Amino acid sequence: MLDFNLRDEKSTFKHQMDKLPDAYQENYKEHYHTSYELFLFIQGDADFIVQQGRYKLKPYDLVMVKPGEHHNIIINSEAAYERVVIRFDDSDLPPSLSKEMQKLGTRFNLKESKLAEEFQRMGYYTDVIPNELLLDALRSQLVIILSCLCSSINLQKKADSTNKELEHILEYIDENASKIMSVQDICVKVNKSQSSIQKLFYNQFRTSVMAYVRTKKCMNAYRLLSNGIPAKDVYERCGFETYSTFYRSYMKTYGLSPSSAQKKETATLD
C-alpha cells in the first residue's frame, strides 16, 4: 500500500490523498520548477495542464513535466483525489538515461502495465527500509521506473486538446525570452493583439504574459548561475535592464537570492 512523504533539497517522493479536494487550493495552481516531475494520477476527477496541452486524467495516467514547463491541476468535482508526485534532478541520473528521457512525451497510461507495480514497490520499501536509507532506496527505484518508461513508448498518450495559438507564442517566448521587454514585443512577432494574448495566458495558466516571461528569464538565470557565471553578468544576458529588477524577480520566483544558486552548487561540488 502506498503511504510515503520524503524529501530533501534535490528530491521529493510523496503519496497524497485529498478526500474533499478544494478546486481553489494553493497547491493546485499554476507553477513550475527547475526539476523534473512525475505525477501518477490514481483516482479523482481532474484535468492536468502542461504548457499548451490539456489532459483529461484517467486512473494510472502518468504525466512527466520537464524542467521549466508551466503546469497545473484543474479539479472538476469533489471526488477523492489521490496521486503520487516525484520531483528529481536529472543530474543525479546516469547520463545515458537522462539522454533517453529527453525523447519522452508528456502522458502515459500505466493501468494495464506492470510499470504500475514499480510505483507500488515504493510503499513496500517505506514499510521495510529504515528512514536513514529510504531516500536512497527510492532514488534507485526511480531509476528503474524511468528505465522502464523509456522502454515503453507504446504507453504514451496524446493530449486531449492542444492550444495551437498558445503553442506558437510559447515557442517564441522560450527562444527569445532575453529580448522581450513588454507584451508589445510579442504582439509584433506573433501578429496578435495584447488583449488576445493576455486572455490566452490567463485561460491556460491563470497568470499574465510578462509573469511567464520573467519566470523564463529567471530559470535561464538559474542555469547560468549554477554553472558559476557571476550574477552581475547573468542579469544582462537574461534580459533584465537592471540588477535590482533581476534580484526582485529572482527572489519572487525562487524565494532565494541569486547568489544562493551558486552557493548551493559549490556545496554540491564539495
N, C-alpha and C positions, 0 to 999 in steps of 0.2 A: 504493500500500500504506500502511496506517495505521501510524504509528510516531511518537508525539509525547508530550511531557510538559512543559507550560509552565504557569507560574502567577505571579501577583503578589498583592497584597493583596486585590484585588476579583474576580479571575477564575482559574479552573483549566480547563485543557484537557489531557486525558490519554487515551491508549490503553494498556490494560493486559491482559496475558495471564498467567494462573496455570496452569501445566501440570498441577500436582497441588495443587488448592486444599484448604486445611485448613478444615473447617467451623467451627473454633473461632478462626480468625484474628481479631485485634482489628478489622481494617478491615470485617469483615462484621457486626459487632454493631450493635445499635440506636443510631442517632444522629440528629442534627437540626442545622440551621444556619439562619442568617438570610438566606441567599441562595437562589436557585432552583437546581435541579439537573436536568440532562438526563442520563439514563442509557440508553445504547444497548447492548442485550444482543446480542452477536454469536454466541456459542456457549457451551455448558455445560449443566448440569443444576441449575437453581436456581429458587427462588420469591422474589418481591420483595414485601415487606410495606410498605404505606404507610397509616398510621393504622389504620382498621378493615378495610381491603381487603387481600386476598391475591391475587397474580398469579403464575400458573404461566408462567414465561418461555419464549417461543419465539424462534428466531433472528430478529433485527432487530425485536424489540419495543423500543419507546422509552417510557421511563417519565419523566414530568415530576413532580418533587417540588417543592411550593411552600414558601416560607419558613415555618419553624415546624412542618412536618409530620414526625413521627417515622417513621423508615423503617429497614429492614434487609434484608440478603440472607440467604436460607436456602440453604446448599449441600447438595444432596441426594446427590451422589456425587463421585468423584474425576475426573470428566470435565473436560477442559481448559476453563477459564473465561475468556472474553475479553469485554471491554466497552470502551466509550468513555464517559468521565464529563466533563461540562462543568458548572461552577458559575459563576454570574454574578449580578450585582445588577441588578434591572430598572430602577434609576435611571439606568443607563447606556444604556438603550434609548430609541428615540423614544416619546414619550407615547402616541401612537396605537397602537403595537404593544404596549406594556405593558398598555393597556386591553383589547385583544383577547385577550391571553394569559390574562386572568382568566376568560375563558369556556371555556378548555380543560379537558379531563378529565385523567386520570392516565396511561392507557396507550394507545399507538398501535402498529400493526404496519406497518413500512415495507418488508417483504420484496418486495412487488410494486409498490412505489412508487419513483418517480425521486428521492424525497427522500433515499433511502439514498445516492445518488450525491453529494449535497451533503456528507455526512459524509466520504466518501472523498476529497473535494477537500482536506480538512484535511491529509491525509497528503501530498498533492501539494504544497501550499503549504509544508509543512515541508521538503520537498526543495529547493525553488527560491527561497524568500524568506529573506533574511538574518535572523539571530536578532533583531537590534535592531528589525526591522519586523514580526516574525512574530506577536506577540500582537495587534497592531492588525489584522493581516490576518484572524486567527482570529475576533476580535470582529466584524469586518464579515461574515464568513461565518456567524457565529451569527445575525446579524440576518436574513440570507437564509433560514436554516433555520427560524427562528421564524416568519417571514412566511409561508413555505410551509406550515408546520404549522397556522397559524391559518386557512389557506385549504383545509385538508384534513381537515375534521371527519369525513368518511367513513372515515378510517383509525382512528378511535377505537374502542377495545375496552373492554368492561366487566370489572370484577374477576371472578375465578373464584369467589371467595367473599367475603362481607361479614359481619362480626360485628355484627349489629344491636344486641345488648345493649351492646357496647362503643361503638358509634356514638352511642347515646343519652347515655352517660356522658361521652364526649369533647366532645360538643356543650355539655353543661352546664359542664364544666370550662373550655372555651375562652371561654364567655360570662361566667363568674363566678370566674375564677382569683383575682382580688384578694380575694375574700370567703372563700375556702377556707383554713381553718387546720388541718384534720385530715381524715382519711378519713371520720370520722363525719359531717362536714358534707355530704359527697357521699352517704353512705348514706341520710340522711334525705330528700334531694331525689329520689333515683332509686329509692328503696324496695328496696334490696338490702343484704345483709349485708356486713360488712367483708371477711370471708374470700372471698366470691364475687367482689367487686370486685378484690381483690388477685390472685386467681387469673387473672381475665380479663387484667389488665395483664401479669402475668408470662408467660403463654402467648403473648401477642401481641408484647410489647416486650422481654421479659426485664428489666424494671425495675419498681420499685414505683410505686404510685399517687402518693404525695407527691413522689417524684423527678420524675415527669411534671409535676405541678402547679408545683413550684419552677422547672422549666425554662420553663414557660409564663410564669410571673411574671418571670423574668429576660429572656425575649425581649420581653415588653411593656416592661420597664425599658430595654432596649437601644434600642427605638424612641423612647422619651421622651428618653433621654439624647442620642441622635443629633439630636434636634430642639432641643437646647440647654436642656432643663429640668434644673436642679441636682439632683445625686444626693440631697441632703438632702430634697428634695421628692418625688423619684421613689420612694424605698423605701416610703413610706406609701401612695402611690397604687397601688402594685403589690401591696400586701397583706403586706408584711413588718413584723413587730412592732417590730424594732429595726434600726438601721443596720448593726450588726455582723453580724447574721444575713443581711441583704441582701448585705453585702460578701462574706461567705464563700460564699454561694450563687452570686453573680455570678462570683467567681473560679473556682469549681468548674466552672461552665457554660462560661465563655469563656477561662479561663486568663489573664485580664487584669482590672485593677481597673475599677470603674465609670467613673472619670474618663477612662480611655483611650478610651472611645467618643466622648466629647465632643472630646478632643484629635484623634482621627482625623478627625472631621467638620470640625473647624476647619482641619486641614491640607488636607483636600479642597477646602474653600471657598477657601483661599488659593491 
